[in-house]
Amino acid sequence: QVQLVESGGGLVQPGGSLRLSCVASGSNFRLYAMDWYRQTPGKQRVWVAGVHTSGATNYVDSVKGRFTISRSNAKNTVSLQMNSLKPEDRAVYYCHARDPYSKNDYWGQGTQVTVSS
């Protein structure tokens, strides 16, 4: 069982920045591909960014050039640096991990990001 705990959400003005962090429990963090998803009320959770065990990263088109995902295997942490935030980035952001062996999916509790003037 893996526990994921997110932090770093909050209220920011358009054009501002936030940094989300997710700390994972356990000793196998380096084996997990890590992702960030987001969800707005009444809509499905959607994938935002991912970082492979190799460090390779991918992003949904709407955040390319503005968001940066990174991981620290030494700290069992994945982060999402969000710059040039827009009102449409407002959502609850969730950290996700997939165990490559059991194929189990793990989710954090979510952290709210609000972009408003």
C-alpha angles and dihedrals in degrees: 000000000000124000119204122196120190128199140167104070123133147118119312135167121247109280092028131117139239133180119214122199132193123193119199128206124226137042101273100071092118089062095057129090105223129210143178121221131180135206135193125197113287094008135097122262109262132201116250109172141347139198121202125217086258091058094252112144137207133187140193109252094247093065101036111127092016105060128052124193120200139167138210113201090187090060099033087236138136120191137193117205108199118194133174090024119200131202088251090062088070108120146107107279120214131196116221135193131183123204105222092208104044093027088224118153121220127196135191123227093258134245124232120237117190122185112192141131 
